């Protein structure tokens, strides 16, 4: 499938590497660590005990977590292709 000077399977390897990187980033982002806070780190409202038990390491109340999850976070992508067109942006 690869063309030009790339060896066979190079494109598939790039796709797999991109997917692995993204899955690792998402997994690290989802798991809170440490002890759960009793009060929200942002609004200082009490975090219900049921939430603290269900999600060990939780730092935010449900409302603040939903606000944070809904916020757009732009991040730079990795240009694995190295094409001139993608670098001109």
Buried (B, 14 or more C-beta within 10 A) or exposed (E): EEEEEEEEEBBEEBEEEEEEEEEEEEEEEEEBEEEBBEEBEBEEEEBEEEBBEEBEEBBBBEEBBEEEEEEEEEEEEEEBEEEEEEEEE
